[in-house]
């Protein structure tokens, strides 16, 4: 397995840990009920997403580089085929 695959597999546990730690911190804070409910809904999900994004970015980068290489190879093959169809100039 590649390094980016291992990091992608670790993203879910990291997100869960980030979520639960943030939720427990916010639960212990003295906030009005309405604000606490809103913060407990949004902030832990945001923190979990940040924790996961750090580990998923190398995988997305690897996939993007692979796709760009495929597109470049296809374009090179198409331009070579078009040049072969035109025949020698002269």
trRosetta pair geometry for C-beta under 8 A, 3 or more apart (Angstrom, degrees):
i j d omega theta_ij theta_ji phi_ij phi_ji
1 5 4.7 -118 -175 84 98 132
1 6 5.7 113 124 -54 122 89
2 5 4.8 98 57 4 77 103
2 6 7.3 -143 97 -4 42 86
2 62 7.5 132 119 -137 151 165
3 6 5.8 -56 -153 36 34 110
3 7 6.4 31 152 -17 67 107
3 58 7.2 -56 110 140 94 151
4 7 5.6 -52 -146 39 35 112
4 8 6.3 38 153 -23 65 104
4 58 4.2 -142 -115 122 98 105
4 59 4.4 151 165 -81 107 63
4 61 7.7 -135 -120 58 142 90
4 62 4.9 -177 51 -15 174 146
5 8 5.6 -52 -147 34 32 112
5 9 6.5 32 153 -19 63 104
5 59 6.9 103 -80 -104 41 110
6 9 5.8 -54 -151 35 32 111
6 10 6.5 26 152 -15 64 108
7 10 5.7 -60 -149 40 34 109
7 11 6.9 57 148 -48 63 90
7 55 4.6 -160 170 -166 90 83
7 56 7.5 -168 125 -71 98 29
7 58 5.7 52 67 50 151 127
7 59 6.7 -158 80 -38 101 100
8 11 5.5 -29 -158 -6 38 121
8 55 6.5 160 -90 140 31 93
8 56 5.8 73 -115 -112 79 66
8 58 7.9 -126 -50 72 86 89
8 59 4.3 51 -67 -53 124 152
9 12 7.4 -48 -178 19 39 100
10 13 6.0 -59 -161 46 55 106
10 14 5.8 55 146 -24 80 111
10 55 5.6 -124 85 -157 91 150
11 14 5.7 -62 -147 41 30 112
11 15 6.1 31 157 -21 67 108
11 51 7.7 145 -158 123 65 76
11 52 4.3 73 -178 -146 100 79
11 55 4.0 -171 -87 89 85 125
11 56 5.1 49 -103 -54 154 91
12 15 5.7 -53 -145 35 30 111
12 16 6.4 30 157 -18 64 105
12 52 7.1 42 -78 -113 34 114
13 16 5.6 -54 -145 37 34 112
13 17 6.3 34 157 -19 67 105
14 17 5.8 -54 -147 37 30 110
14 18 6.3 31 154 -18 64 108
14 51 4.6 -159 141 156 97 110
14 52 6.2 157 84 -82 103 56
14 54 7.8 -98 136 61 153 104
14 55 5.8 128 35 -13 153 146
15 18 5.7 -55 -145 39 30 112
15 19 6.2 35 155 -23 65 106
15 48 4.1 67 -169 -174 82 90
15 49 7.1 49 -130 -68 112 27
15 51 5.1 167 -91 83 51 111
15 52 4.0 9 -69 -56 117 109
16 19 5.6 -53 -148 34 30 114
16 20 6.4 20 159 -11 65 108
16 48 7.1 53 -66 -133 22 118
17 20 6.2 -60 -145 41 28 103
17 21 6.1 25 160 -16 65 111
17 51 7.2 -153 68 176 86 162
18 21 6.0 -57 -141 39 26 108
18 22 6.1 22 162 -14 63 112
18 44 7.6 151 128 -163 73 69
18 47 4.8 -155 162 133 108 95
18 48 4.7 161 87 -96 109 53
18 50 7.2 -155 -180 66 158 84
18 51 3.6 -164 -31 -22 153 151
18 52 7.8 -127 31 -28 141 75
19 22 6.1 -66 -150 40 23 106
19 23 6.1 19 157 -17 64 112
19 44 4.7 73 -151 170 66 104
19 45 7.0 32 -115 -84 103 40
19 47 6.8 161 -85 82 44 98
19 48 4.0 14 -61 -71 93 126
20 23 5.6 -53 -139 39 31 111
20 24 6.2 29 160 -19 65 106
20 44 7.7 75 -53 -153 19 127
21 24 6.0 -57 -147 37 27 108
21 25 6.4 28 154 -19 63 106
21 47 7.9 -112 74 129 92 144
22 25 5.7 -54 -148 35 32 111
22 26 6.3 24 157 -13 66 108
22 43 5.9 -149 165 127 126 94
22 44 4.2 167 92 -107 118 73
22 47 4.3 142 -57 47 155 156
22 48 7.4 -120 24 -40 135 78
23 26 5.9 -58 -144 42 29 106
23 27 6.1 35 155 -26 65 107
23 40 6.2 68 -135 -146 83 87
23 44 4.4 18 -59 -88 85 148
24 27 5.6 -49 -143 32 31 115
24 28 6.7 27 158 -16 61 106
25 28 6.2 -65 -158 36 29 107
25 29 7.0 34 148 -32 63 103
26 29 5.6 -47 -152 17 40 117
26 31 7.8 -23 -173 6 79 140
26 36 7.0 149 159 -150 96 75
26 39 5.4 -161 -157 125 136 115
26 40 5.5 177 113 -85 136 75
26 43 6.2 136 -69 73 148 136
26 44 7.0 -111 14 -49 138 99
27 36 7.8 83 -115 -169 43 114
27 40 7.0 66 -72 -101 75 123
29 36 7.3 -178 80 -110 94 99
31 35 4.7 -114 167 92 115 111
31 36 4.3 149 84 -67 114 88
31 39 6.7 -5 119 21 173 142
32 35 4.7 77 62 16 88 107
32 36 6.7 -159 87 -12 38 90
33 36 5.7 -57 -142 36 28 112
33 37 6.4 27 161 -19 64 105
34 37 6.0 -55 -150 34 28 109
34 38 6.5 23 155 -13 63 109
35 38 5.8 -58 -147 41 32 109
35 39 6.0 28 157 -15 68 110
36 39 5.9 -57 -142 42 27 107
36 40 6.0 26 159 -18 64 111
37 40 5.9 -57 -142 40 26 109
37 41 6.4 27 156 -22 61 108
38 41 5.8 -59 -153 32 29 112
38 42 6.4 -1 163 2 66 113
39 42 6.4 -71 -137 48 29 92
39 43 5.0 3 -174 -2 73 125
40 43 7.2 -36 -90 41 18 97
40 44 6.6 11 -161 -3 49 118
41 44 8.0 -133 147 35 5 96
41 45 7.4 -16 155 -2 46 120
42 45 6.2 -78 -161 41 29 107
42 46 6.2 25 156 -21 71 113
43 46 5.6 -56 -146 36 33 114
43 47 6.3 29 159 -16 67 106
44 47 5.7 -54 -144 39 33 109
44 48 6.2 35 156 -20 66 106
45 48 5.6 -53 -144 38 31 112
45 49 6.3 34 154 -21 63 106
46 49 5.7 -55 -151 35 29 113
46 50 6.6 29 152 -18 63 104
47 50 5.6 -52 -149 35 34 112
47 51 6.4 36 152 -20 65 104
48 51 5.6 -53 -148 36 33 112
48 52 6.3 26 155 -14 66 108
49 52 5.8 -58 -144 41 30 107
49 53 6.0 36 157 -29 66 107
50 53 5.7 -49 -140 29 30 114
50 54 6.9 35 161 -24 60 100
51 54 6.5 -55 -162 24 28 110
51 55 7.4 7 151 0 59 109
52 55 6.1 -72 -159 45 38 102
52 56 5.8 24 154 -15 77 118
53 56 5.7 -65 -135 44 31 105
53 57 6.1 48 165 -43 68 98
54 57 6.5 -39 -149 7 22 115
55 58 7.6 -52 -176 23 36 100
56 59 5.5 -60 -163 40 55 114
56 60 6.1 50 145 -20 82 106
57 60 5.7 -56 -143 39 35 109
57 61 6.1 38 158 -22 67 106
58 61 5.5 -54 -146 37 32 115
58 62 6.3 36 155 -22 65 104
59 62 5.7 -53 -150 34 31 113
59 63 6.5 27 153 -15 64 105
60 63 5.7 -54 -147 38 33 110
60 64 6.2 34 154 -20 66 107
61 64 5.7 -54 -145 37 30 111
61 65 6.4 29 156 -18 64 106
62 65 6.0 -55 -148 36 29 109
62 66 6.5 30 153 -19 62 108
63 66 5.7 -55 -149 37 32 114
63 67 6.3 30 155 -17 66 107
64 67 5.8 -55 -146 38 31 109
64 68 6.3 31 156 -18 65 106
65 68 5.8 -53 -144 38 30 111
65 69 6.4 33 155 -20 63 105
66 69 5.9 -56 -151 35 29 111
66 70 6.6 30 151 -19 63 106
67 70 5.6 -52 -150 34 34 114
67 71 6.4 35 152 -19 66 104
68 71 5.7 -51 -146 36 34 111
68 72 6.3 34 155 -18 66 105
69 72 5.8 -53 -146 38 31 111
69 73 6.3 32 154 -19 64 106
70 73 5.7 -56 -148 37 30 111
70 74 6.4 30 154 -19 64 106
71 74 5.7 -54 -148 36 31 111
71 75 6.3 29 155 -16 65 107
72 75 5.8 -55 -145 39 31 110
72 76 6.3 32 155 -20 65 106
73 76 5.7 -53 -146 36 31 111
73 77 6.3 31 154 -18 64 106
74 77 5.7 -56 -148 37 31 110
74 78 6.3 30 154 -19 65 107
75 78 5.6 -52 -144 37 32 112
75 79 6.2 28 158 -15 66 106
76 79 6.0 -55 -144 40 29 106
76 80 6.2 30 154 -19 63 109
77 80 5.7 -56 -146 38 30 112
77 81 6.2 30 155 -19 64 107
78 81 5.7 -54 -145 37 30 110
78 82 6.3 30 154 -19 64 105
79 82 5.6 -49 -144 36 33 112
79 83 6.4 36 154 -20 63 104
80 83 5.7 -53 -147 36 32 111
80 84 6.4 33 152 -19 64 106
81 84 5.6 -53 -147 36 33 113
81 85 6.4 35 153 -22 64 104
82 85 5.7 -52 -148 33 33 113
82 86 6.6 34 154 -22 64 104
83 86 5.9 -52 -151 31 33 112
84 87 7.7 35 172 -72 35 39
86 89 7.4 -1 135 -64 114 82
